Amino acid sequence: MHLNEVTPGMTLAEDVLTLRGKLILPQGTVMTEAVLTVLTRYEVTEISVLLSDELATQENEAERQRHRERIAHLFRLHDDGAGDLLRQQLLRFRVGVTA
């Protein structure tokens, strides 16, 4: 998206780098007036921003991953049949998958 079309509140979809590969802004940075000024100073003309659907999808996947990690931690010592069945049910309930 052209920098002139970017508004405060939008989120970077990709890192912004200088021509030499130095990081200017990391992926996930939320645009503010100050950030847009920095990009202008670096003569950046186009950036990739997340659309609201993409941002919601990323947030949902991050939450599912936190649930997976928490469940794995809770059941780390329980590898018996009943514990495995309960772990699978929790994964299905929290994440929507079986594993």
PAZASE-584037 format. One line per field, with one value per residue: residue number from 1; chain; x, y, z of N, C-alpha, C in turn. Coordinates in Angstrom, 1 decimal. Example, Ala and Ser with C-alpha at 12.3 -4.5 7.8 and 13.67 -1.06 7.14 Angstrom:
n (1,2)
chain (A,A)
neast (13.2,12.8)
nnorth (-5.7,-2.2)
nup (7.8,7.1)
caeast (12.3,13.7)
canorth (-4.5,-1.1)
caup (7.8,7.1)
ceast (13.2,12.9)
cnorth (-3.3,0.0)
cup (7.8,7.9)
! end
This chain:
n (1,2,3,4,5,6,7,8,9,10,11,12,13,14,15,16,17,18,19,20,21,22,23,24,25,26,27,28,29,30,31,32,33,34,35,36,37,38,39,40,41,42,43,44,45,46,47,48,49,50,51,52,53,54,55,56,57,58,59,60,61,62,63,64,65,66,67,68,69,70,71,72,73,74,75,76,77,78,79,80,81,82,83,84,85,86,87,88,89,90,91,92,93,94,95,96,97,98,99)
chain (A,A,A,A,A,A,A,A,A,A,A,A,A,A,A,A,A,A,A,A,A,A,A,A,A,A,A,A,A,A,A,A,A,A,A,A,A,A,A,A,A,A,A,A,A,A,A,A,A,A,A,A,A,A,A,A,A,A,A,A,A,A,A,A,A,A,A,A,A,A,A,A,A,A,A,A,A,A,A,A,A,A,A,A,A,A,A,A,A,A,A,A,A,A,A,A,A,A,A)
neast (0.8,0.5,2.3,1.0,-1.6,-1.8,-3.0,-3.0,-3.1,-3.3,-1.6,1.7,2.4,4.7,8.3,10.0,12.6,15.9,17.5,19.9,19.3,18.9,16.9,14.1,11.5,9.7,7.7,4.3,4.2,2.3,0.8,1.5,1.3,3.9,5.4,4.8,6.0,8.7,9.0,8.7,10.9,12.9,12.4,10.6,8.2,6.2,4.4,3.6,0.5,-1.6,-4.8,-8.0,-9.2,-7.1,-5.5,-7.2,-7.2,-4.5,-4.3,-6.1,-4.9,-2.6,-3.6,-4.7,-2.3,-1.2,-3.0,-2.5,0.2,-0.1,-1.8,-0.1,1.9,0.5,-0.1,2.3,3.5,1.7,1.2,-0.5,-3.3,-5.9,-5.1,-4.2,-6.5,-8.1,-6.4,-6.7,-9.4,-9.5,-7.9,-9.5,-11.7,-10.6,-9.0,-9.9,-9.0,-7.6,-5.0)
nnorth (-1.2,2.2,4.8,7.1,6.3,5.0,4.9,6.0,3.4,1.2,-1.9,-3.2,-5.6,-6.8,-6.8,-3.6,-2.6,-1.0,-0.1,-1.4,-3.5,-3.1,-3.1,-1.1,-0.9,-3.4,-6.2,-6.1,-3.7,-1.0,1.6,5.0,8.6,9.5,7.3,7.1,9.5,8.8,6.8,8.3,10.0,8.1,7.7,5.8,4.5,2.6,0.2,-2.9,-3.7,-5.1,-6.3,-6.0,-8.5,-10.3,-9.6,-10.4,-13.1,-13.8,-13.1,-14.9,-17.4,-17.1,-17.2,-19.8,-21.2,-20.5,-21.9,-24.6,-24.8,-24.4,-26.6,-28.7,-28.3,-28.7,-31.4,-32.7,-34.7,-36.7,-39.4,-41.5,-43.6,-42.5,-39.8,-39.0,-39.1,-37.2,-34.9,-34.8,-34.2,-31.7,-30.3,-30.4,-29.0,-26.4,-25.7,-26.8,-29.0,-32.3,-34.0)
nup (0.0,-0.8,0.9,1.4,1.6,4.0,7.3,10.7,13.2,11.5,10.9,10.4,8.0,7.3,7.9,7.7,5.8,5.3,2.2,2.4,4.0,6.8,9.7,9.9,10.9,12.7,11.8,12.6,13.9,14.9,13.1,13.7,13.8,14.3,13.5,10.8,10.0,10.4,8.5,6.2,6.3,5.9,3.3,2.4,0.3,-0.1,1.8,3.4,4.8,7.4,6.8,8.4,8.7,8.3,10.5,12.6,12.1,12.6,15.3,16.4,15.8,17.3,19.8,19.8,19.7,22.1,23.8,23.0,23.9,26.7,27.4,26.7,28.6,31.0,30.8,30.7,32.3,32.2,30.6,30.3,29.4,30.2,30.8,28.3,26.8,28.1,27.5,24.7,24.5,25.7,23.9,21.6,22.5,23.2,21.1,18.8,17.4,17.2,18.7)
caeast (0.0,1.3,2.4,0.0,-2.9,-1.7,-3.5,-2.7,-3.9,-3.0,-0.5,2.6,2.3,6.1,9.4,10.4,14.1,16.5,18.1,21.0,18.8,18.8,15.5,13.5,10.3,9.4,6.3,3.4,4.2,1.0,1.1,1.1,1.8,5.3,5.9,4.7,7.1,10.0,9.0,8.9,12.3,13.7,12.0,9.8,7.0,5.2,4.5,2.5,-0.2,-2.6,-6.3,-8.6,-9.5,-5.8,-5.1,-8.0,-6.7,-3.2,-4.6,-6.8,-3.9,-1.7,-4.4,-4.8,-1.0,-1.0,-3.7,-1.7,1.4,-0.5,-2.2,1.1,2.6,-0.3,-0.1,3.7,3.8,0.6,1.1,-1.3,-4.5,-6.9,-4.6,-4.1,-7.9,-8.5,-5.7,-7.3,-10.7,-9.2,-7.4,-10.7,-12.5,-9.9,-8.3,-10.7,-8.3,-7.1,-3.5)
canorth (0.0,3.5,5.4,8.2,5.7,4.4,5.7,5.5,2.3,0.1,-2.7,-3.7,-7.1,-7.3,-5.8,-2.5,-2.6,-0.1,-0.8,-2.3,-4.6,-2.7,-3.0,0.2,-1.2,-4.8,-6.6,-6.0,-2.3,-0.2,2.9,6.3,9.8,9.5,6.2,7.5,10.5,8.1,6.1,9.4,10.4,7.0,7.7,4.6,4.9,1.6,-0.8,-4.0,-3.6,-6.2,-5.9,-6.4,-10.0,-10.9,-9.3,-11.2,-14.5,-13.9,-13.1,-16.2,-18.4,-16.9,-17.7,-21.3,-21.7,-20.4,-23.0,-25.8,-24.9,-24.6,-27.9,-29.6,-28.1,-29.3,-32.9,-33.2,-35.8,-37.7,-40.0,-42.7,-43.6,-41.5,-38.5,-38.7,-38.9,-35.9,-34.0,-34.7,-33.5,-30.3,-29.7,-30.3,-27.9,-25.1,-25.3,-27.3,-30.0,-33.4,-34.3)
caup (0.0,-0.8,2.2,1.5,1.9,5.3,8.3,12.1,13.6,10.7,11.4,9.4,7.7,7.0,8.3,6.8,5.8,4.4,1.0,2.9,4.9,8.2,10.1,10.2,11.7,12.6,11.5,13.8,14.4,14.7,12.6,14.3,13.0,14.4,12.7,9.4,9.8,10.3,7.2,5.2,6.4,5.2,1.9,2.1,-0.4,0.0,2.9,3.5,6.1,7.6,6.7,9.7,8.7,8.5,11.8,13.4,11.9,13.3,16.8,16.7,15.7,18.4,21.0,19.8,20.0,23.6,24.4,22.8,24.8,28.1,27.6,26.7,29.9,32.0,30.7,30.4,33.1,32.2,29.2,30.4,28.5,30.6,30.6,26.9,26.4,28.6,26.8,23.4,24.7,26.0,22.6,20.8,23.0,23.2,19.8,17.7,16.7,18.0,18.5)
ceast (0.9,1.2,1.4,-1.4,-2.9,-2.2,-3.1,-3.7,-3.7,-1.7,0.4,2.5,3.7,7.1,9.6,11.9,14.6,17.0,19.2,20.6,18.7,17.3,15.2,12.4,10.0,7.9,5.5,3.3,2.9,1.4,0.6,1.6,3.3,6.0,5.9,5.7,8.4,10.1,9.3,10.3,13.2,13.3,11.3,8.5,5.8,5.5,3.4,1.8,-1.3,-4.0,-6.9,-8.8,-8.2,-5.3,-5.9,-7.5,-5.4,-3.4,-5.2,-5.8,-2.9,-2.4,-4.5,-3.4,-0.7,-1.8,-3.0,-0.6,1.0,-1.0,-1.1,1.8,1.8,-0.2,1.3,4.1,2.8,0.5,0.4,-2.5,-5.5,-6.4,-4.5,-5.5,-8.4,-7.7,-6.3,-8.6,-10.5,-8.7,-8.6,-11.5,-11.9,-9.4,-9.1,-10.0,-8.0,-5.7,-3.1)
cnorth (1.2,4.2,6.5,7.6,5.1,5.4,5.2,4.5,1.1,-0.6,-3.3,-5.2,-7.7,-6.3,-4.8,-2.4,-1.4,-0.8,-1.7,-3.4,-4.3,-2.5,-1.6,0.0,-2.7,-5.0,-6.5,-4.6,-1.6,1.2,4.0,7.4,9.8,8.4,6.5,8.6,9.8,7.4,7.2,9.8,9.3,6.9,6.4,5.1,3.9,0.6,-1.8,-3.9,-4.7,-5.6,-6.5,-7.9,-10.7,-10.8,-10.2,-12.7,-14.7,-14.0,-14.4,-17.3,-18.3,-17.4,-19.2,-21.9,-21.6,-21.6,-24.3,-25.9,-25.1,-26.0,-28.9,-29.5,-28.8,-30.8,-33.5,-34.4,-36.9,-38.3,-41.4,-42.6,-42.5,-40.1,-38.1,-38.4,-37.5,-34.7,-33.7,-34.0,-32.0,-29.6,-29.5,-29.1,-26.5,-24.7,-25.8,-28.4,-31.2,-33.6,-35.3)
cup (0.0,0.5,2.4,1.8,3.3,6.3,9.7,12.5,12.8,11.2,10.2,9.3,7.6,7.6,7.3,6.9,5.0,3.2,1.3,3.8,6.3,8.5,10.5,11.2,11.6,12.3,12.8,14.4,14.0,14.2,13.5,13.5,13.1,13.6,11.2,9.1,9.6,8.9,6.1,5.2,5.8,3.7,1.5,1.4,-0.3,1.2,2.8,4.8,6.1,7.4,8.0,9.7,8.9,9.9,12.8,13.3,12.7,14.8,17.2,16.7,16.9,19.7,21.0,20.1,21.5,24.3,24.2,23.8,26.2,28.3,27.6,28.0,31.0,32.0,30.4,31.2,33.0,30.7,29.3,29.5,28.9,30.5,29.2,26.3,26.8,27.8,25.4,23.5,24.9,24.7,21.7,21.2,22.9,21.8,18.6,16.9,17.7,17.7,19.6)
! end
